[in-house]
Amino acid sequence: MMKISGGFIFMFNTFSYKNTADNVVVMSKDNYDAIMETLSVNSNDYLMRKLARGDEQFKNGGFKQHELITEDDND
């Protein structure tokens, strides 16, 4: 099953029983960590304001485009 939350896509399996109190969600540690990080950021007003400000700057063209640097470029 896929669920989209805050721009992130989480993949997890659910096992459903007749009694919903016994339902179980199984997911990878990476997905769990991503959900916890998303919850942490979403609950932090300072970070959410910074993200909103960055979104506005991007929408208004307030960014510079650069070429990607590869490890070979540093030699």
Contacts in CASP RR format, 6 or more apart in sequence:
PFRMAT RR
TARGET T0000
AUTHOR 0000-0000-0000
METHOD contacts of the structure
MODEL  1
MMKISGGFIFMFNTFSYKNTADNVVVMSKDNYDAIMETLSVNSNDYLMRK
LARGDEQFKNGGFKQHELITEDDND
1 11 0 8 1.000
1 12 0 8 1.000
1 13 0 8 1.000
1 14 0 8 1.000
2 9 0 8 1.000
2 10 0 8 1.000
2 11 0 8 1.000
3 9 0 8 1.000
3 10 0 8 1.000
3 12 0 8 1.000
4 10 0 8 1.000
5 35 0 8 1.000
5 38 0 8 1.000
6 38 0 8 1.000
6 42 0 8 1.000
8 34 0 8 1.000
8 35 0 8 1.000
8 38 0 8 1.000
10 27 0 8 1.000
10 31 0 8 1.000
10 34 0 8 1.000
10 35 0 8 1.000
11 27 0 8 1.000
11 31 0 8 1.000
12 25 0 8 1.000
12 26 0 8 1.000
12 27 0 8 1.000
12 31 0 8 1.000
13 25 0 8 1.000
13 26 0 8 1.000
13 27 0 8 1.000
14 23 0 8 1.000
14 24 0 8 1.000
14 25 0 8 1.000
14 26 0 8 1.000
15 23 0 8 1.000
15 24 0 8 1.000
15 26 0 8 1.000
16 23 0 8 1.000
17 23 0 8 1.000
27 35 0 8 1.000
41 47 0 8 1.000
41 48 0 8 1.000
41 51 0 8 1.000
42 48 0 8 1.000
57 63 0 8 1.000
END
